[in-house]
Amino acid sequence: MSNTAQAAPRTQSLRPVIRKLSPTAINRIAAGEVIERPSAALKELVENAIDAGATRIDVAIEHGGKSLIRVTDNGCGMDADSLQLALERHATSKLEPDDAGDYDLLHIATMGFRGEALPSIGAVARLTLTSRAKGDEGWELSCAGGELDEVRPGAFPGHGTRVEVRDLFYATPARLKFLKSEMAETRAVSDTLKALAMARPDIAFSLEADGRKRFAFPAEPPGTEGHLNRLAAIMGREFGDNALPLDFERDGARLTGFAGVPTFNRGQPDRQYLFVNGRPVKDRLMVGAVRGAYADFLARDRHPLLAMFIDLPFDDVDVNVHPAKTEVRFRNAPSIRGLIVSGLRAALMEAGHRALTTVAASALSSIQPERMEDEQQGAPSFLPQPHRATVDRQFVQRPMQAGLAEAQSAFTATAAPTSRIEAESVAPATSDHPLGAARAQLHETYIVAQTADGIVIVDQHAAHERLVYEEMKRHMAEGTVPRQRLLIPEVIDLPQEEAELISARTEELDALGLQIEAFGEGAILVREVPALFGQGDVVGLVKDIAADLANLDESTALKERLGDICGNMACRGSIRAGRRLTGEEMNHLLRQMEATPHSGQCNHGRPTYVELKLSDIERLFGRK
């Protein structure tokens, strides 16, 4: 009896009580979703400045943004009433109600729209807003830990808004433990601001960190050239020199921007940017689409550099997926993937065999003469560094004529390196031949050709590999894939789901040279395979295709797999390094390269040739 009586109060104390949270607690909870780190706070503030019509945005931070974030713009500004409403939760000027008082969240044309950023920041930091609208006085409002002060007059030159965020997360100190080092947070702030600057080249951006100017991008004129200038300023001058313009439309969506040529690549996909209706977003769709578009030109561990901008009707994309607005959901995701793949491939096809400019630049820089540090010895300053250590000091101090005579004697006594010149079969270099006329073959591996204004050095194996690969692709595109019938059909056991996926694609597989049919439960029978597959592992091929279909459920999986096979066979069937070629064979290879798209790189993304202009060579020898 007594035990029961004692247990009752304990049971009552565990009964949950529903309470209404205070506005301060609500804002701090919301801040955990919207304001994850200083760069997230900066993103919200800069997007507000963009929506305010600013043409210049200046940012200053201290200690990675933890101590200070200051954003100053020359936008429309706010009056006293608007300033106070700006710190009210879910108060925004970005959405207009319809006649029934409802808000359409499917036609969002502004960067922000949720009305959560400023009150969330004010709930976890010390926030000060100073703003001035055109024709009005300046006003200032402060908020610390969610507690608002009164609106008061504030000085502001011109018109616009200045937002100062100090002591970020001081009201939620636990969040500070999850931040990274000041250097890492500064880098994240810089990357965030650069991404926004890519989307709006018409706006001037600047960033100052701990009193030091990190960058300052002037406003660019409208048009393709201005946009490329902004991208080159952020992604590097080499990107501007090696970028292909994108302009492709499909199903009401348009793809613009710039993509790097295949030979201009990186080991990580960290220089690939996607913008949807002007908003920088992160989407896995882009990674797979880019890999598919560059599959014929890059190895799987290399990634191109690009910045893509997709514009489509607002009701075809949902930006209200996450409070941070960095994720979107497309109504027709397969169509957007097709838009990216088709647009990139069209740009690559139009570029033809355009060579990477930095290939020649890096080749020149590796042999660029350097000046001697000690010129008192009289050594010629143009001698390359490896030779200066072995220069006879007495030689360089002798008269020039004697030095030249001894140098000539030493050269003629030295054995010539491995090289071959087919003078009798070499055609003169003309402007009709961009890759010139073959003059020599070095080390039975490299072809040296003379152009109208320079020389071209060709890797014969890499070049022929691309030619063979493109021929195989042509057969596949024309539906004339050579086949070979298996003497004994191959029975392959698969999981039931994968066997059903394979069986559902029999027509597509047959068009690509793979004839299969269902063979009982969880098994398929293979009767024919593409002839280009040779004596390859049929079982492994089919299992890989089944795995791809299970993960992607796309018909392109087989084509991509056969593309890899084509590449491997092209590599094995190409002219090998070390094979001697006649002058006629070398020139025939050059003419084929000129007529074949994408011959500037092999199937693995490496350049097939390097072009050196005569002016570059003359600079090496101090002639210019």
Buried (B, 14 or more C-beta within 10 A) or exposed (E): EEEEEEEEEEEEEEEEEEEEEEEBEBBBEBBEEBBBBBBBBBBBBBBBBBBBEBBBBBBBBBBBBBBBBBBBBBBBBBBBEBBBBBBEBEBBBBBEEEEEEEEEBEEBEBBBBBBBBBBBBBBBBBBBBBBBBEEEEBBBBBBBBBEBEEBEEBEBEEBBBBBBBBBBBBBBEEBEEEBEEBEEBBBBBBEBBBBBBBBBBEBBBBBBBBEEEBBEBEBBEEEEEBBBBBBBBBBBEBBBBBBBBBEBBBEEBBBBBBBBBBBBBEEEBEBBBBBBBBBBBEBEBBBBBBBBBBBBBBBEEBBBBBBBBBBBEBEBBBBBEEBBBBBBEBEBEEBBBBBBBBBBBBBBEEBBBBBBBBBBBEBBEEEEBEEBEEEEEEBBEEBEEEEBEEBEEEEBEBEEEEBEEEEEEEEEEEEEEEEBEBEEEBBEBEEEBBBBBBBBBEEBBBBBBBBBEBBBBBBBBBBBBBBBBBEBBEBBEEEEBEBBEEEEBBEBEBEEEBBBBBBEBBEBBBEBBBBBEBBEEBEBBBBBBBEBBEEBEBBEBBBBBBBBBBEEEBBBBBBBBBBBBBBBBBBEBBBEEEBEBBBBBBBEBBEBBBEBBBBBBBBBBBBBBBBBBBEBBEBBEEEE
